[in-house]
Structures are given as C-alpha cells and as structure tokens.
C-alpha cells in the first residue's frame, strides 16, 4: 500500500504548494505556485493584491509561516484544525473549496508538470472568476476572445525574440 509522505509538499519534492487567496466579499480567487514557499512570499503577494489603505483580516490555518502576517501589519486570525475547522467567522473553507475544484480540474489533465502548473492554475482561476461575473455563455466566450486578443497583442511586441517565433 502506498503511503503519502508527512508534511507539506514543496517544489523540490515535485509536490509544489498552491497558495490560494479568496476575497470573502467578491469571491474572487487567486492561486500562486511558488518555487520557494515562505512567510515573506505570502506577505509580498498580499502587498501586490490588497488595496492601499484597506485593512483586511487574513484568515489562515495554523501553519507557522503565517506568523509573518502580523509582523507585516496585517490583522491575522487563524484556525487550528487539530481542534476545530470553524470558529465563528474564522475558517479557511473558501480556500479548501477552491482547492477541491482545482484538484478535479488538474486530475482530468493527468500529470501536469510542476513547471507548467502555474499556467494550468491560471486557466482555472480565469474561468472560475469569470463565472462569478456571469453565467451567460456568450459573455464568457466574449471574455475568452478578449483575453486571447490581449495576449496576441502582447506577443506582437516581442515577435523579434527567437523563442516567440513559433507563435508568428
């Protein structure tokens, strides 16, 4: 019988972590696949995605690396899963829900390379977040086409580079 290794995965162990941010107000979800997971990386990502002047409450599990959040000035509440999973408004069920959906999405693609994982996660993130905005299939197709046009416009600026010649 196969046994999973204890502890959290890492990029080096070919089991990269996937960090999930969920805005509880908008339900917008963001995923990150860091090569080196650390409290400083979490703080840096939060700085890039939280509006200046806002004072969000960051909810996490008991993982030690989240201790950096308070020293970085964030209000931080955590839930200890060895005791319970919810304590009033303190829980990470939204993140766990997104991971259960992401896991199904990735299982269908069997054997995603850790080097391509961020791209697959970005694709899932895009479709998940666009579904929050609309359930209209035509609007979703329109958003996808718009994203492709923006991407192709971006590539147009770099068409002189050899590694992008396959796209032109």
DSSP file (Angstrom, degrees, kcal/mol; ACC not computed):
  #  RESIDUE AA STRUCTURE BP1 BP2  ACC     N-H-->O    O-->H-N    N-H-->O    O-->H-N    TCO  KAPPA ALPHA  PHI   PSI    X-CA   Y-CA   Z-CA
    1    1 A X              0   0    0      0, 0.0     2,-0.3     0, 0.0     0, 0.0   0.000 360.0 360.0 360.0 134.1    0.0    0.0    0.0
    2    2 A X        -     0   0    0      1,-0.0     2,-0.4     0, 0.0     0, 0.0  -0.578 360.0-159.4 -78.6 137.1    1.3    3.5   -0.9
    3    3 A X        -     0   0    0     -2,-0.3     2,-0.2     3,-0.0     3,-0.0  -0.956  15.3-125.4-117.9 135.1    1.7    5.9    1.9
    4    4 A X        -     0   0    0     -2,-0.4     2,-0.2     1,-0.1     0, 0.0  -0.505  31.6-108.6 -74.7 145.2    1.8    9.7    1.5
    5    5 A X        -     0   0    0     -2,-0.2    -1,-0.1     1,-0.1     2,-0.1  -0.490  36.7-113.4 -70.2 143.5    4.8   11.4    3.0
    6    6 A X  S    S+     0   0    0     -2,-0.2     2,-0.1    -3,-0.0    -1,-0.1  -0.388  76.4  36.2 -74.5 156.8    4.0   13.5    6.0
    7    7 A X  S    S-     0   0    0     -2,-0.1     2,-0.2     2,-0.0    -2,-0.0  -0.322  97.8 -47.4  95.2-178.9    4.3   17.3    5.9
    8    8 A X        -     0   0    0      1,-0.1     9,-0.1    -2,-0.1     7,-0.1  -0.581  58.0-109.5 -91.6 153.4    3.6   19.8    3.1
    9    9 A X        -     0   0    0     -2,-0.2     2,-0.3     7,-0.1     8,-0.2  -0.214  31.1-162.2 -73.4 169.1    4.8   19.4   -0.4
   10   10 A X      > -     0   0    0      6,-0.1     5,-2.4     1,-0.1     3,-0.3  -0.972  33.2-112.0-148.1 161.8    7.5   21.5   -2.0
   11   11 A X  T > 5S+     0   0    0     24,-0.5     3,-1.4    -2,-0.3     5,-0.2   0.887 118.2  54.2 -60.9 -39.7    8.6   22.4   -5.5
   12   12 A X  T 3 5S+     0   0    0     23,-0.3    -1,-0.2     1,-0.3     4,-0.1   0.815 106.6  50.9 -65.8 -31.0   11.9   20.5   -4.9
   13   13 A X  T 3 5S-     0   0    0     -3,-0.3    -1,-0.3     2,-0.1    -2,-0.2   0.284 117.3-112.6 -89.3  10.8    9.9   17.3   -3.9
   14   14 A X  T < 5S+     0   0    0     -3,-1.4    -3,-0.2     1,-0.1    -2,-0.1   0.734  97.1  99.4  61.7  25.1    7.8   17.6   -7.1
   15   15 A X      < -     0   0    0     -5,-2.4    -4,-0.1    -7,-0.1    -3,-0.1  -0.583  63.4-164.4-132.5  69.2    4.7   18.3   -5.0
   16   16 A X        -     0   0    0     -5,-0.2    -6,-0.1    -7,-0.1     2,-0.1  -0.214  18.0-118.6 -63.2 144.6    4.5   22.1   -5.3
   17   17 A X        -     0   0    0     17,-0.4     2,-0.5    -8,-0.2    17,-0.2  -0.470  18.0-148.1 -73.6 150.7    2.4   24.1   -2.9
   18   18 A X        -     0   0    0     15,-0.2     2,-0.4    -2,-0.1    15,-0.2  -0.971  10.0-153.2-123.0 114.3   -0.5   26.1   -4.3
   19   19 A X  E     -A   32   0A   0     13,-2.9    13,-2.2    -2,-0.5     2,-0.4  -0.712  12.1-160.1 -88.8 135.0   -1.3   29.2   -2.3
   20   20 A X  E     -A   31   0A   0     -2,-0.4     2,-0.5    11,-0.2    11,-0.2  -0.966  12.3-171.6-123.7 129.3   -4.9   30.4   -2.5
   21   21 A X  E     -A   30   0A   0      9,-2.7     9,-2.6    -2,-0.4     2,-0.4  -0.973   7.3-175.2-112.6 131.5   -6.3   33.8   -1.8
   22   22 A X  E     -A   29   0A   0     -2,-0.5     2,-0.7     7,-0.2     7,-0.2  -0.989  20.5-141.5-127.4 123.1  -10.1   34.3   -1.7
   23   23 A X     >  -     0   0    0      5,-2.6     4,-2.6    -2,-0.4     5,-0.2  -0.743  11.0-154.0 -79.6 116.4  -11.7   37.7   -1.2
   24   24 A X  T  4 S+     0   0    0     -2,-0.7    -1,-0.2     1,-0.2     0, 0.0   0.737  89.9  49.1 -68.3 -22.0  -14.7   37.0    1.0
   25   25 A X  T  4 S+     0   0    0      1,-0.1    -1,-0.2     3,-0.1    -2,-0.0   0.937 127.1  20.7 -81.0 -49.7  -16.6   40.0   -0.3
   26   26 A X  T  4 S-     0   0    0      2,-0.1    -2,-0.2     1,-0.0     3,-0.1   0.628  92.3-133.7 -94.7 -14.9  -16.2   39.5   -4.1
   27   27 A X     <  +     0   0    0     -4,-2.6    -3,-0.1     1,-0.3   105,-0.0   0.467  50.2 156.1  70.1   4.1  -15.4   35.7   -4.0
   28   28 A X        -     0   0    0     -5,-0.2    -5,-2.6    -6,-0.1     2,-0.4  -0.368  28.6-152.2 -61.0 139.1  -12.5   36.4   -6.4
   29   29 A X  E     -A   22   0A   0     -7,-0.2     2,-0.4    96,-0.2    -7,-0.2  -0.927  14.3-171.7-121.1 139.7   -9.9   33.7   -6.2
   30   30 A X  E     -A   21   0A   0     -9,-2.6    -9,-2.7    -2,-0.4     2,-0.4  -0.994   5.2-163.1-130.3 138.0   -6.1   33.9   -6.9
   31   31 A X  E     -A   20   0A   0     -2,-0.4     2,-0.4   -11,-0.2   -11,-0.2  -0.931   4.3-172.4-119.9 144.3   -3.7   31.0   -7.0
   32   32 A X  E     -A   19   0A   0    -13,-2.2   -13,-2.9    -2,-0.4     2,-0.6  -0.999  13.9-159.7-135.5 138.7    0.1   31.0   -6.8
   33   33 A X        -     0   0    0     -2,-0.4     2,-0.2   -15,-0.2   -15,-0.2  -0.821  23.3-167.1-115.9  88.4    2.6   28.2   -7.3
   34   34 A X        -     0   0    0     -2,-0.6   -17,-0.4   -17,-0.2     3,-0.3  -0.487  23.8-148.1 -79.2 145.0    5.7   29.4   -5.6
   35   35 A X  S    S+     0   0    0      1,-0.3   -24,-0.5    -2,-0.2     2,-0.5   0.835  97.8  29.4 -74.2 -32.9    9.0   27.7   -6.1
   36   36 A X  S    S-     0   0    0    -25,-0.1     2,-0.4   -26,-0.1    -1,-0.3  -0.898  82.4-153.9-131.3 102.9   10.0   28.6   -2.5
   37   37 A X        +     0   0    0     -2,-0.5     2,-0.3    -3,-0.3     3,-0.1  -0.603  31.6 143.7 -79.8 129.2    7.1   28.9   -0.1
   38   38 A X     >  -     0   0    0     -2,-0.4     4,-1.8     1,-0.1     5,-0.1  -0.978  62.2-105.7-156.7 164.4    7.8   31.3    2.8
   39   39 A X  H  > S+     0   0    0     -2,-0.3     4,-2.4     1,-0.2     5,-0.2   0.871 120.2  55.7 -61.4 -37.5    6.0   33.8    5.0
   40   40 A X  H  > S+     0   0    0      1,-0.2     4,-2.5     2,-0.2    -1,-0.2   0.876 104.9  52.3 -63.9 -37.5    7.8   36.6    3.2
   41   41 A X  H  > S+     0   0    0      2,-0.2     4,-2.5     1,-0.2    -1,-0.2   0.913 109.5  49.6 -64.0 -42.3    6.5   35.3   -0.2
   42   42 A X  H  X S+     0   0    0     -4,-1.8     4,-2.5     2,-0.2    -2,-0.2   0.934 111.5  48.5 -61.8 -46.3    2.9   35.4    1.3
   43   43 A X  H  X S+     0   0    0     -4,-2.4     4,-2.3     1,-0.2    -2,-0.2   0.914 111.3  50.4 -60.9 -43.8    3.4   38.9    2.6
   44   44 A X  H  X S+     0   0    0     -4,-2.5     4,-1.6     2,-0.2    -1,-0.2   0.918 111.0  48.4 -61.2 -44.5    4.8   40.1   -0.8
   45   45 A X  H  X S+     0   0    0     -4,-2.5     4,-0.9     1,-0.2    -1,-0.2   0.906 111.0  51.0 -63.2 -41.6    1.8   38.6   -2.7
   46   46 A X  H >X S+     0   0    0     -4,-2.5     4,-1.2     1,-0.2     3,-0.9   0.915 106.3  54.5 -62.5 -42.4   -0.6   40.2   -0.3
   47   47 A X  H 3< S+     0   0    0     -4,-2.3     3,-0.3     1,-0.3    -1,-0.2   0.867 109.2  49.3 -58.5 -36.5    1.1   43.6   -0.7
   48   48 A X  H 3< S+     0   0    0     -4,-1.6    -1,-0.3     1,-0.2    -2,-0.2   0.688 119.1  36.8 -75.8 -18.1    0.6   43.3   -4.5
   49   49 A X  H << S+     0   0    0     -4,-0.9     2,-0.5    -3,-0.9    -2,-0.2   0.370  97.7  82.1-121.0   4.3   -3.1   42.3   -4.3
   50   50 A X  S  < S-     0   0    0     -4,-1.2     3,-0.1    -3,-0.3     2,-0.0  -0.947  81.6-114.4-114.1 131.3   -4.5   44.4   -1.4
   51   51 A X    >   -     0   0    0     -2,-0.5     3,-1.7     1,-0.1     2,-0.1  -0.322  37.3-103.9 -62.3 138.6   -5.6   48.0   -2.0
   52   52 A X  T 3  S+     0   0    0      1,-0.2    -1,-0.1     3,-0.1     3,-0.1  -0.414 106.7  24.2 -64.0 135.6   -3.5   50.5   -0.1
   53   53 A X  T 3  S+     0   0    0      1,-0.4    -1,-0.2    -2,-0.1     2,-0.2   0.144  93.8 116.6  94.6 -19.4   -5.4   51.8    2.9
   54   54 A X    <   -     0   0    0     -3,-1.7    -1,-0.4     1,-0.1     2,-0.4  -0.505  53.8-151.3 -79.5 154.0   -7.7   48.8    3.3
   55   55 A X        -     0   0    0     -2,-0.2    -1,-0.1    -3,-0.1    -3,-0.1  -0.654  22.1-178.8-125.5  75.2   -7.4   46.8    6.4
   56   56 A X        -     0   0    0     -2,-0.4    19,-0.9     1,-0.1     2,-0.5  -0.307  27.1-125.5 -74.2 157.6   -8.3   43.2    5.6
   57   57 A X  E     -b   75   0B   0     17,-0.1     2,-0.6    19,-0.1    19,-0.2  -0.916  22.6-147.0 -99.1 127.3   -8.5   40.4    8.0
   58   58 A X  E     -b   76   0B   0     17,-3.1    19,-2.6    -2,-0.5     2,-0.5  -0.856  10.8-161.8 -99.2 121.9   -6.3   37.4    6.8
   59   59 A X  E     +b   77   0B   0     -2,-0.6     2,-0.3    17,-0.2    19,-0.2  -0.888  22.0 154.2-104.8 131.4   -7.7   34.0    7.8
   60   60 A X  E     -b   78   0B   0     17,-1.8    19,-2.1    -2,-0.5     2,-0.1  -0.868  41.8-102.5-141.5 174.5   -5.3   31.0    7.7
   61   61 A X        -     0   0    0     -2,-0.3    19,-0.2    17,-0.2     5,-0.1  -0.192  55.9 -83.8 -85.2-167.7   -4.7   27.6    9.2
   62   62 A X  S    S+     0   0    0     17,-0.5    18,-0.1    16,-0.1     5,-0.1   0.338  74.7 140.9 -87.2   8.6   -2.1   27.1   11.9
   63   63 A X    >   -     0   0    0      1,-0.1     3,-1.7     2,-0.1     4,-0.2  -0.275  55.8-129.0 -55.8 132.5    0.9   26.7    9.5
   64   64 A X  G >  S+     0   0    0      1,-0.3     3,-2.3     2,-0.2     4,-0.2   0.773  99.2  69.6 -57.6 -33.5    3.9   28.5   11.1
   65   65 A X  G >  S+     0   0    0      1,-0.3     3,-1.2     2,-0.2    -1,-0.3   0.745  86.6  68.9 -63.6 -20.0    4.9   30.6    8.1
   66   66 A X  G X  S+     0   0    0     -3,-1.7     3,-1.7     1,-0.3     4,-0.4   0.573  74.1  86.9 -74.1  -6.8    1.7   32.7    8.5
   67   67 A X  G <> S+     0   0    0     -3,-2.3     4,-0.8     1,-0.3     3,-0.4   0.734  76.5  69.0 -63.6 -20.3    3.2   34.2   11.7
   68   68 A X  H <> S+     0   0    0     -3,-1.2     4,-1.3    -4,-0.2    -1,-0.3   0.704  82.1  76.1 -68.6 -20.2    4.9   36.8    9.4
   69   69 A X  H <4>S+     0   0    0     -3,-1.7     5,-2.3     1,-0.2     3,-0.3   0.919  94.7  45.2 -62.7 -45.5    1.5   38.3    8.7
   70   70 A X  H >45S+     0   0    0     -4,-0.4     3,-1.8    -3,-0.4    -1,-0.2   0.910 111.1  52.3 -66.2 -41.6    1.1   40.1   12.0
   71   71 A X  H 3<5S+     0   0    0     -4,-0.8    -1,-0.2     1,-0.3    -2,-0.2   0.743 106.0  56.8 -67.1 -20.1    4.6   41.4   12.0
   72   72 A X  T 3<5S-     0   0    0     -4,-1.3    -1,-0.3    -3,-0.3    -2,-0.2   0.443 126.9-101.4 -87.7  -0.3    3.9   42.8    8.5
   73   73 A X  T < 5S+     0   0    0     -3,-1.8     2,-0.3     1,-0.3    -3,-0.2   0.540  77.3 133.7  98.2   7.0    1.0   44.8    9.9
   74   74 A X      < -     0   0    0     -5,-2.3     2,-0.5    -6,-0.2    -1,-0.3  -0.686  61.3-118.2 -91.7 144.5   -1.9   42.6    8.8
   75   75 A X  E     -b   57   0B   0    -19,-0.9   -17,-3.1    -2,-0.3     2,-0.4  -0.718  42.7-169.3 -76.0 124.7   -4.8   41.6   11.1
   76   76 A X  E     +b   58   0B   0     -2,-0.5     2,-0.4   -19,-0.2   -17,-0.2  -0.969  18.7 177.4-129.0 126.4   -4.5   37.8   11.2
   77   77 A X  E     -b   59   0B   0    -19,-2.6   -17,-1.8    -2,-0.4     2,-0.3  -0.986  12.8-168.2-125.3 139.5   -6.8   35.2   12.6
   78   78 A X  E     -b   60   0B   0     -2,-0.4     2,-0.4   -19,-0.2   -17,-0.2  -0.901  15.9-141.9-130.0 157.5   -6.1   31.5   12.4
   79   79 A X        -     0   0    0    -19,-2.1     2,-0.9    -2,-0.3   -17,-0.5  -0.958  15.4-139.9-116.0 133.2   -8.0   28.3   13.0
   80   80 A X    >>  -     0   0    0     -2,-0.4     4,-2.3   -19,-0.2     3,-2.0  -0.824  10.1-161.9 -94.7 105.9   -6.2   25.3   14.5
   81   81 A X  T 34 S+     0   0    0     -2,-0.9    -1,-0.1     1,-0.3     4,-0.1   0.659  86.1  67.6 -66.2 -15.7   -7.5   22.3   12.5
   82   82 A X  T 34 S+     0   0    0      1,-0.1    -1,-0.3     2,-0.1     3,-0.1   0.703 114.3  30.4 -74.9 -16.5   -6.4   19.9   15.3
   83   83 A X  T <4 S-     0   0    0     -3,-2.0     2,-0.3     1,-0.4    -2,-0.2   0.827 133.5 -30.2-103.7 -53.1   -9.1   21.4   17.5
   84   84 A X     <  -     0   0    0     -4,-2.3    -1,-0.4     1,-0.1     3,-0.1  -0.974  40.1-130.8-160.6 169.4  -11.8   22.5   15.0
   85   85 A X  S    S+     0   0    0     -2,-0.3     7,-0.4     1,-0.2     2,-0.4   0.662  90.1  32.8-102.0 -20.7  -12.4   23.7   11.5
   86   86 A X        +     0   0    0      5,-0.1     2,-0.3    -6,-0.1    -1,-0.2  -1.000  48.5 177.2-140.2 136.8  -14.7   26.7   12.1
   87   87 A X  B >   -C   90   0C   0      3,-2.0     3,-1.9    -2,-0.4     2,-0.5  -0.753  69.8 -67.3-136.6  89.2  -14.8   29.2   14.9
   88   88 A X  T 3  S-     0   0    0     -2,-0.3    -1,-0.1     1,-0.3     0, 0.0  -0.546 119.1 -11.7  65.8-118.6  -17.4   31.8   14.0
   89   89 A X  T 3  S+     0   0    0     -2,-0.5     2,-0.9    -3,-0.1    -1,-0.3   0.427 114.3 101.8 -92.0  -0.5  -16.1   33.7   11.0
   90   90 A X  B <   +C   87   0C   0     -3,-1.9    -3,-2.0   -12,-0.1     2,-0.3  -0.763  51.9 105.7 -91.5 107.0  -12.6   32.2   11.4
   91   91 A X        -     0   0    0     -2,-0.9    -5,-0.1    -5,-0.2     3,-0.1  -0.966  59.8-140.3-166.1 166.1  -12.2   29.5    8.8
   92   92 A X     >  +     0   0    0     -7,-0.4     4,-2.2    -2,-0.3     3,-0.3  -0.050  60.3 124.9-123.5  30.4  -10.5   28.7    5.5
   93   93 A X  H  >  +     0   0    0      1,-0.2     4,-2.5     2,-0.2     5,-0.2   0.823  69.3  58.6 -61.6 -32.8  -13.4   26.8    4.0
   94   94 A X  H  > S+     0   0    0      2,-0.2     4,-2.1     1,-0.2    -1,-0.2   0.928 108.6  45.0 -62.9 -43.8  -13.5   29.0    0.9
   95   95 A X  H  > S+     0   0    0     -3,-0.3     4,-2.2     2,-0.2    -2,-0.2   0.917 112.8  50.7 -65.2 -42.5   -9.9   28.2    0.1
   96   96 A X  H  X S+     0   0    0     -4,-2.2     4,-2.0     1,-0.2    -2,-0.2   0.880 108.9  52.4 -64.2 -37.2  -10.5   24.5    0.7
   97   97 A X  H  X S+     0   0    0     -4,-2.5     4,-1.8     2,-0.2    -1,-0.2   0.929 109.0  49.1 -61.7 -45.9  -13.5   24.6   -1.6
   98   98 A X  H  X S+     0   0    0     -4,-2.1     4,-2.7     1,-0.2    -2,-0.2   0.885 110.3  52.0 -62.6 -38.0  -11.4   26.2   -4.4
   99   99 A X  H  X S+     0   0    0     -4,-2.2     4,-2.8     2,-0.2    -1,-0.2   0.878 105.8  53.4 -67.1 -36.9   -8.7   23.5   -3.9
  100  100 A X  H  X S+     0   0    0     -4,-2.0     4,-1.4     2,-0.2    -1,-0.2   0.903 113.5  43.4 -65.1 -37.7  -11.3   20.7   -4.2
  101  101 A X  H  X S+     0   0    0     -4,-1.8     4,-2.0     2,-0.2    -2,-0.2   0.899 114.3  50.0 -71.4 -40.9  -12.5   22.1   -7.5
  102  102 A X  H  X S+     0   0    0     -4,-2.7     4,-2.6     1,-0.2     5,-0.2   0.895 105.7  57.0 -63.1 -40.3   -8.9   22.8   -8.7
  103  103 A X  H  X S+     0   0    0     -4,-2.8     4,-2.3     1,-0.2    -1,-0.2   0.908 107.7  47.3 -58.6 -43.6   -7.9   19.2   -7.8
  104  104 A X  H  X S+     0   0    0     -4,-1.4     4,-1.6     2,-0.2    -1,-0.2   0.924 111.1  52.1 -63.2 -44.3  -10.7   17.8  -10.1
  105  105 A X  H  X S+     0   0    0     -4,-2.0     4,-0.6     1,-0.2    -2,-0.2   0.897 113.9  43.1 -57.8 -43.2   -9.6   20.2  -12.9
  106  106 A X  H >< S+     0   0    0     -4,-2.6     3,-0.7     1,-0.2     4,-0.3   0.834 106.7  60.2 -75.4 -33.3   -6.0   19.1  -12.6
  107  107 A X  H >< S+     0   0    0     -4,-2.3     3,-1.3     1,-0.3    -1,-0.2   0.859  98.8  58.5 -63.4 -34.5   -6.8   15.4  -12.3
  108  108 A X  H 3< S+     0   0    0     -4,-1.6    -1,-0.3     1,-0.3    -2,-0.2   0.826 105.8  50.2 -62.4 -30.5   -8.5   15.5  -15.7
  109  109 A X  T << S-     0   0    0     -3,-0.7    -1,-0.3    -4,-0.6    -2,-0.2   0.386  97.8-154.0 -91.6   2.8   -5.2   16.7  -17.2
  110  110 A X    <   +     0   0    0     -3,-1.3    -3,-0.1    -4,-0.3    -2,-0.1   0.775  65.2  17.3  27.2 115.0   -3.1   13.8  -15.6
  111  111 A X  S    S-     0   0    0      1,-0.2     2,-0.3    -5,-0.0    -1,-0.1   0.908  71.5-173.4  75.9  44.8    0.5   14.5  -14.9
  112  112 A X        -     0   0    0     -6,-0.2    -1,-0.2     1,-0.1     5,-0.1  -0.571  29.0-118.4 -70.4 128.0    0.8   18.3  -15.1
  113  113 A X    >>  -     0   0    0     -2,-0.3     3,-1.2     1,-0.1     4,-1.0  -0.376  13.6-126.0 -64.6 143.1    4.5   19.3  -14.9
  114  114 A X  T 34 S+     0   0    0      1,-0.3     4,-0.4     2,-0.2    -1,-0.1   0.789 112.3  58.6 -61.6 -25.3    5.4   21.4  -11.9
  115  115 A X  T 34 S+     0   0    0      1,-0.2    -1,-0.3     2,-0.1     4,-0.1   0.727 113.2  37.3 -76.4 -21.5    6.9   23.9  -14.4
  116  116 A X  T X> S+     0   0    0     -3,-1.2     4,-1.8     1,-0.1     3,-0.6   0.450  90.2  96.4-103.6  -4.3    3.6   24.2  -16.2
  117  117 A X  H 3X S+     0   0    0     -4,-1.0     4,-2.7     1,-0.3     5,-0.2   0.876  78.6  55.9 -58.4 -42.2    1.4   24.1  -13.1
  118  118 A X  H 3> S+     0   0    0     -4,-0.4     4,-2.4     1,-0.2    -1,-0.3   0.879 106.8  51.6 -59.9 -36.7    1.1   27.9  -12.7
  119  119 A X  H <> S+     0   0    0     -3,-0.6     4,-2.0     2,-0.2    -1,-0.2   0.924 111.6  45.7 -66.0 -43.8   -0.3   28.1  -16.3
  120  120 A X  H  X S+     0   0    0     -4,-1.8     4,-2.2     2,-0.2    -2,-0.2   0.904 113.5  49.8 -64.3 -40.7   -2.9   25.5  -15.6
  121  121 A X  H  X S+     0   0    0     -4,-2.7     4,-2.8     1,-0.2    -2,-0.2   0.886 108.7  53.0 -65.7 -38.8   -3.9   27.1  -12.3
  122  122 A X  H  X S+     0   0    0     -4,-2.4     4,-2.7    -5,-0.2    -1,-0.2   0.896 107.8  51.4 -62.1 -40.3   -4.1   30.5  -14.1
  123  123 A X  H  X S+     0   0    0     -4,-2.0     4,-2.2     2,-0.2     5,-0.2   0.937 112.0  45.6 -62.3 -46.9   -6.5   29.0  -16.6
  124  124 A X  H  X S+     0   0    0     -4,-2.2     4,-2.8     1,-0.2     5,-0.2   0.923 112.5  51.9 -60.8 -44.2   -8.7   27.5  -13.8
  125  125 A X  H  X S+     0   0    0     -4,-2.8     4,-2.7     2,-0.2     5,-0.3   0.915 108.6  51.3 -58.8 -44.8   -8.6   30.8  -12.0
  126  126 A X  H  X S+     0   0    0     -4,-2.7     4,-2.4     1,-0.2     5,-0.2   0.949 114.3  41.7 -58.7 -51.2   -9.7   32.7  -15.1
  127  127 A X  H  X S+     0   0    0     -4,-2.2     4,-1.6     2,-0.2    -1,-0.2   0.867 114.8  51.5 -68.9 -34.9  -12.7   30.5  -15.7
  128  128 A X  H  X S+     0   0    0     -4,-2.8     4,-0.9    -5,-0.2    -1,-0.2   0.949 114.1  42.9 -64.7 -47.3  -13.6   30.4  -12.0
  129  129 A X  H  X S+     0   0    0     -4,-2.7     4,-0.9    -5,-0.2     3,-0.4   0.860 111.6  53.1 -69.7 -35.8  -13.5   34.1  -11.6
  130  130 A X  H  X S+     0   0    0     -4,-2.4     4,-2.0    -5,-0.3     3,-0.4   0.846 103.9  58.0 -68.4 -31.2  -15.3   34.9  -14.9
  131  131 A X  H  < S+     0   0    0     -4,-1.6    -1,-0.2     1,-0.2    -2,-0.2   0.787  99.8  58.7 -67.2 -26.7  -18.1   32.5  -13.8
  132  132 A X  H  < S+     0   0    0     -4,-0.9    -1,-0.2    -3,-0.4    -2,-0.2   0.819 108.5  45.8 -68.2 -30.2  -18.6   34.7  -10.7
  133  133 A X  H  < S-     0   0    0     -4,-0.9     2,-0.3    -3,-0.4    -2,-0.2   0.897 128.7  -4.0 -80.1 -42.9  -19.3   37.7  -13.0
  134  134 A X     <  -     0   0    0     -4,-2.0    -1,-0.3     1,-0.1     0, 0.0  -0.998  36.8-159.4-152.2 150.2  -21.7   36.0  -15.4
  135  135 A X        +     0   0    0     -2,-0.3     2,-0.6    -3,-0.1    -4,-0.1   0.298  63.4 116.8-106.6   4.5  -23.3   32.6  -16.2
  136  136 A X     >  -     0   0    0      1,-0.2     4,-2.1     2,-0.0     3,-0.3  -0.637  59.0-150.7 -76.3 116.0  -24.1   33.8  -19.7
  137  137 A X  H  > S+     0   0    0     -2,-0.6     4,-2.4     1,-0.2     5,-0.2   0.847  95.2  54.0 -58.4 -35.2  -22.1   31.5  -22.1
  138  138 A X  H  > S+     0   0    0      2,-0.2     4,-2.3     1,-0.2    -1,-0.2   0.891 108.2  49.2 -67.1 -38.3  -21.8   34.3  -24.8
  139  139 A X  H  > S+     0   0    0     -3,-0.3     4,-2.3     2,-0.2    -2,-0.2   0.898 111.0  50.3 -66.1 -39.9  -20.3   36.7  -22.3
  140  140 A X  H  X S+     0   0    0     -4,-2.1     4,-2.3     2,-0.2    -2,-0.2   0.927 111.3  47.9 -63.9 -44.9  -17.8   34.0  -21.2
  141  141 A X  H  X S+     0   0    0     -4,-2.4     4,-2.7     1,-0.2     5,-0.2   0.906 110.9  52.6 -61.7 -41.2  -16.8   33.3  -24.8
  142  142 A X  H  X S+     0   0    0     -4,-2.3     4,-2.4     1,-0.2    -1,-0.2   0.908 109.4  48.4 -60.6 -42.8  -16.5   37.1  -25.3
  143  143 A X  H  X S+     0   0    0     -4,-2.3     4,-2.3     2,-0.2    -1,-0.2   0.890 111.1  50.6 -64.9 -39.5  -14.2   37.4  -22.3
  144  144 A X  H  X S+     0   0    0     -4,-2.3     4,-2.3     2,-0.2    -2,-0.2   0.932 111.3  47.8 -64.4 -45.4  -12.1   34.5  -23.5
  145  145 A X  H  X S+     0   0    0     -4,-2.7     4,-2.6     1,-0.2    -2,-0.2   0.911 111.3  51.5 -61.9 -42.1  -11.7   36.0  -27.0
  146  146 A X  H  X S+     0   0    0     -4,-2.4     4,-2.3     1,-0.2    -1,-0.2   0.909 109.6  49.6 -60.8 -42.7  -10.8   39.4  -25.4
  147  147 A X  H  X S+     0   0    0     -4,-2.3     4,-2.3     2,-0.2    -1,-0.2   0.888 111.1  49.8 -64.1 -38.9   -8.1   37.7  -23.3
  148  148 A X  H  X S+     0   0    0     -4,-2.3     4,-2.8     2,-0.2    -2,-0.2   0.915 110.1  50.3 -66.0 -42.9   -6.7   35.9  -26.4
  149  149 A X  H  X S+     0   0    0     -4,-2.6     4,-2.4     2,-0.2    -2,-0.2   0.918 111.4  48.3 -61.5 -43.8   -6.6   39.2  -28.3
  150  150 A X  H  X S+     0   0    0     -4,-2.3     4,-2.2     2,-0.2    -1,-0.2   0.912 112.4  49.4 -62.6 -42.2   -4.8   40.9  -25.4
  151  151 A X  H  X S+     0   0    0     -4,-2.3     4,-2.4     2,-0.2    -2,-0.2   0.920 111.5  48.0 -63.6 -44.3   -2.3   38.0  -25.3
  152  152 A X  H  X S+     0   0    0     -4,-2.8     4,-1.9     2,-0.2    -1,-0.2   0.877 110.4  52.0 -64.9 -37.3   -1.7   38.1  -29.0
  153  153 A X  H  X S+     0   0    0     -4,-2.4     4,-1.0    -5,-0.2    -1,-0.2   0.908 109.2  50.7 -63.0 -41.4   -1.2   41.9  -28.8
  154  154 A X  H >< S+     0   0    0     -4,-2.2     3,-0.7     1,-0.2     4,-0.5   0.921 109.9  49.6 -60.2 -45.3    1.3   41.3  -26.0
  155  155 A X  H >< S+     0   0    0     -4,-2.4     3,-1.4     1,-0.2    -1,-0.2   0.841  99.7  66.2 -64.1 -32.8    3.2   38.7  -28.2
  156  156 A X  H >< S+     0   0    0     -4,-1.9     3,-1.0     1,-0.3    -1,-0.2   0.847  96.7  55.7 -57.4 -34.8    3.3   41.2  -31.1
  157  157 A X  T << S+     0   0    0     -4,-1.0    -1,-0.3    -3,-0.7     3,-0.2   0.711 113.9  40.1 -70.4 -19.6    5.6   43.4  -29.1
  158  158 A X  T X  S+     0   0    0     -3,-1.4     3,-1.9    -4,-0.5     6,-0.2   0.168  75.4 116.4-114.3  17.1    8.0   40.5  -28.6
  159  159 A X  T <   +     0   0    0     -3,-1.0    -1,-0.1     1,-0.3    -2,-0.1   0.660  67.3  67.7 -67.8 -12.8    7.9   38.9  -32.0
  160  160 A X  T 3  S+     0   0    0     -3,-0.2    -1,-0.3    -4,-0.1     2,-0.3   0.677  79.5  96.1 -76.9 -16.5   11.6   39.7  -32.6
  161  161 A X  S X  S-     0   0    0     -3,-1.9     3,-1.3     1,-0.1     4,-0.4  -0.566  77.1-134.2 -76.8 137.0   12.7   37.3  -29.9
  162  162 A X  G >  S+     0   0    0      1,-0.3     3,-1.5    -2,-0.3     4,-0.3   0.865 101.4  58.8 -58.8 -40.5   13.6   33.8  -31.2
  163  163 A X  G 3  S+     0   0    0      1,-0.3    -1,-0.3     2,-0.1     3,-0.2   0.674 107.0  48.7 -69.3 -14.2   11.7   31.9  -28.6
  164  164 A X  G X  S+     0   0    0     -3,-1.3     3,-1.8    -6,-0.2     4,-0.4   0.439  81.7  93.6-101.6  -0.3    8.4   33.6  -29.7
  165  165 A X  G X  S+     0   0    0     -3,-1.5     3,-0.9    -4,-0.4    -1,-0.2   0.746  74.1  69.0 -65.1 -21.2    8.9   33.0  -33.4
  166  166 A X  G 3  S+     0   0    0     -4,-0.3    -1,-0.3    -3,-0.2    -2,-0.1   0.739  97.4  53.4 -67.4 -19.3    6.8   29.8  -33.1
  167  167 A X  G <         0   0    0     -3,-1.8    -1,-0.2     1,-0.2    -2,-0.2   0.597 360.0 360.0 -89.2 -12.1    3.8   32.0  -32.4
  168  168 A X    <         0   0    0     -3,-0.9    -1,-0.2    -4,-0.4    -2,-0.2   0.451 360.0 360.0-106.7 360.0    4.1   34.2  -35.5
